[in-house]
Amino acid sequence: MLEYFAHSARREAATVVLVASNKPDAGALGIARDAGIEARVLDTGPEHEAALLHLFDEQEIDIVVLGGYLRLIPGAVVRRYSGRMINVHPALLPAFGGPGMYGARVHRAVLTAGVRLSGPTVHFVDDIYDHGAIIAQWPVPVFPGDTEEAVASRVLYAEHRLLPRVVHALAIDRIRLMPDGRVEGATLRGDHTAFFALDNQATLEVAMEKTLGLD
């Protein structure tokens, strides 16, 4: 995310001003501090909801991006940031989502099910785990003989390119969550044939940007 928005042509769209985690040893906090970005450790006790709202108000947050945050976001925070809070999940929702489905557990379930496609999903956050309206997905192949690590690596590669582009599209109002729960604007459902261009990173990124209306 930092690398993406450091590019001069994207800098005006969005700026990362806060990185927060409930884990004091989270690597992202160190990356943020090294980049001169505010880094906070969250208290997830009884005051979690009020603390989050206070922190986001203090930092004047417009968009909240969840990446590997495993706690359910309190209802008042979800309502305040409805249409402005997104999450990335390492599988093609609605499959392989919900409480307890994170990290290696997701990829293990994919392999156990014998499916031939996985991939990242970016969706709006509501008050149910992995349930909000889907904005973008990018299917990637699951090959016979794959390990959890192989699938995870393939999904992560696509995820790292998809997520910042969705944030960009949201920041410039190319994507909107409507009152009836529909996602209006550019939405991305990549087809698996495009994935095979992943040995050419530029080709993949151009395909994503074109579909999201960022070209």
Secondary structure as GFF3:
##gff-version 3
##sequence-region A 1 215
A	DSSP	alpha_helix	2	6	.	.	.	ID=ss1
A	DSSP	beta_strand	18	21	.	.	.	ID=ss2
A	DSSP	alpha_helix	27	34	.	.	.	ID=ss3
A	DSSP	beta_strand	38	41	.	.	.	ID=ss4
A	DSSP	alpha_helix	48	58	.	.	.	ID=ss5
A	DSSP	beta_strand	64	66	.	.	.	ID=ss6
A	DSSP	alpha_helix	75	80	.	.	.	ID=ss7
A	DSSP	beta_strand	85	89	.	.	.	ID=ss8
A	DSSP	alpha_helix	104	113	.	.	.	ID=ss9
A	DSSP	beta_strand	117	118	.	.	.	ID=ss10
A	DSSP	beta_strand	121	124	.	.	.	ID=ss11
A	DSSP	beta_strand	134	137	.	.	.	ID=ss12
A	DSSP	beta_strand	140	141	.	.	.	ID=ss13
A	DSSP	alpha_helix	148	171	.	.	.	ID=ss14
A	DSSP	beta_strand	175	177	.	.	.	ID=ss15
A	DSSP	beta_strand	183	185	.	.	.	ID=ss16
A	DSSP	beta_strand	188	189	.	.	.	ID=ss17
A	DSSP	alpha_helix	192	195	.	.	.	ID=ss18
A	DSSP	alpha_helix	201	211	.	.	.	ID=ss19
###
